[in-house]
Amino acid sequence: YYGYERKRNEMYTEVGFSYRYQVYHRLTMSLPIGPDPCHLDTEWEGDECTLKFLNDLIFRELNCTTPWLLSFARSYLPGASICGPSESRNAAEIYNNNRYPSNNVCPRSCTKMKISTVYLARYVNDKKNNFVTFNFGKLIDVTVEVKSYRFLNMVA
């Protein structure tokens, strides 16, 4: 899952304290209509188009790939290998600078997932180590866009 919301969702901790957060996630499903329609076959914005775009950038520049893209890279480039120590920093930089491509590169997904957290509490921890507890809700908010018609429009 690639998304701007996830990129900005960070948590900071201090040694000697334990923390508790509530995690919420919401799904939104849109219809593929309008001047810039979304694409039903593009899922979660972590789709093959985005992965191929990132891998091709790295491979074109360095002739290797990152460890986390290796399995995907070998699905269409059987000889792909992981970048060595001299190229790994450049590969990670290319990946991080391009991991959220515009809709011009890959089609926009009709399904979006938003993850957010709420800070609940901070406790003193005498053991001088950190604990972070995440509470996940039992329900997921799902919003589905539908097209509706008035009865009179359907009969006329």
C-alpha positions in Angstrom: 0.0 0.0 0.0 1.5 3.3 -1.2 -0.1 6.5 -0.1 0.6 10.0 1.1 -1.4 9.4 4.3 0.9 6.5 5.2 4.0 8.5 4.5 3.0 11.2 7.0 1.8 8.8 9.7 4.8 8.6 12.0 5.2 8.0 15.8 7.9 9.1 18.1 8.9 7.5 21.4 11.2 8.2 24.3 13.2 5.6 26.2 11.6 4.9 29.6 8.0 5.4 28.4 5.3 3.1 26.9 2.7 4.4 24.5 -0.8 3.4 23.3 -2.4 4.3 20.0 -5.7 3.7 18.4 -5.5 2.7 14.7 -8.3 3.5 12.3 -8.6 2.5 8.7 -11.1 3.4 6.1 -11.8 2.1 2.6 -13.3 4.3 -0.1 -14.5 2.8 -3.4 -15.3 5.2 -6.2 -17.0 4.6 -9.5 -14.9 4.9 -12.7 -16.8 7.9 -14.0 -16.0 11.6 -14.7 -13.4 13.4 -16.8 -10.5 11.5 -15.1 -12.0 8.1 -14.3 -10.3 5.6 -11.9 -9.4 2.1 -13.0 -11.1 -0.9 -11.3 -8.2 -3.2 -12.0 -5.7 -1.0 -10.2 -5.7 -2.0 -6.5 -4.5 -0.2 -3.4 -2.0 1.9 -5.3 0.6 -0.8 -4.7 -0.2 -2.4 -8.0 2.1 -3.9 -10.6 2.2 -0.6 -12.6 3.8 1.2 -9.7 6.2 -1.6 -8.9 7.2 -1.9 -12.6 7.7 1.9 -12.8 10.0 1.9 -9.8 11.9 -1.2 -10.8 12.5 0.0 -14.3 13.8 3.4 -13.1 16.3 1.6 -10.8 17.2 -1.1 -13.4 17.7 1.5 -16.2 20.0 3.6 -14.0 22.0 0.9 -12.1 21.3 -2.4 -13.9 20.2 -4.0 -10.6 17.3 -3.8 -8.2 16.5 -3.4 -4.5 16.0 -6.5 -2.2 12.3 -5.7 -1.7 11.7 -5.5 -5.4 13.8 -8.6 -6.4 10.9 -11.1 -6.5 8.8 -8.7 -8.6 11.7 -7.8 -10.9 12.5 -11.5 -11.6 8.8 -12.0 -12.7 9.7 -10.2 -15.9 13.5 -9.8 -15.8 14.8 -13.4 -14.9 18.4 -12.2 -14.6 17.7 -9.4 -12.2 20.0 -9.2 -9.2 20.3 -7.1 -6.0 22.4 -3.9 -6.2 25.8 -4.3 -4.6 27.1 -2.1 -1.7 28.3 0.6 -4.0 24.9 1.1 -5.7 22.5 0.3 -2.9 22.3 3.9 -1.6 21.5 5.2 -5.1 18.9 2.5 -5.6 17.2 3.4 -2.3 17.3 7.1 -3.2 15.7 6.5 -6.6 13.0 4.3 -5.0 12.2 6.8 -2.2 12.2 9.8 -4.6 9.7 8.1 -7.0 7.6 5.8 -4.8 4.5 8.0 -5.2 4.1 8.4 -8.9 1.6 10.8 -10.4 -1.6 9.5 -12.1 0.2 10.2 -15.4 2.5 7.3 -14.8 0.0 4.8 -13.5 -3.8 4.8 -13.6 -5.6 5.9 -10.4 -7.2 3.2 -8.3 -10.9 3.2 -7.6 -10.2 1.9 -4.1 -8.4 3.9 -1.5 -7.4 3.0 2.1 -6.6 5.6 4.7 -4.8 4.7 7.9 -4.7 7.1 10.8 -3.7 6.9 14.4 -4.8 8.7 17.5 -2.4 9.0 20.5 -4.2 7.7 23.6 -1.7 7.5 26.4 1.9 7.6 27.6 3.1 5.6 30.6 6.3 5.7 32.6 8.1 2.4 32.2 10.5 1.5 35.0 12.3 -1.1 32.9 13.9 1.6 30.7 12.6 0.0 27.5 9.8 1.1 25.1 6.5 -0.5 24.5 4.0 0.6 21.9 0.5 -0.8 21.9 -1.7 -0.5 18.9 -5.5 -0.9 19.4 -7.3 -1.8 16.1 -11.0 -1.3 15.9 -13.2 -4.2 15.2 -15.0 -2.4 12.3 -13.6 -0.9 9.2 -15.4 2.1 7.7 -16.2 1.4 4.1 -17.6 4.0 1.8 -18.9 2.9 -1.6 -19.9 5.3 -4.3 -23.1 4.4 -6.2 -25.0 5.9 -9.1 -28.6 6.4 -8.4 -31.5 7.3 -10.6 -34.9 8.8 -9.8 -37.8 6.6 -10.6 -39.3 9.2 -12.9 -36.1 9.4 -14.9 -36.1 5.6 -15.4 -39.7 5.5 -16.7 -39.6 8.6 -18.9 
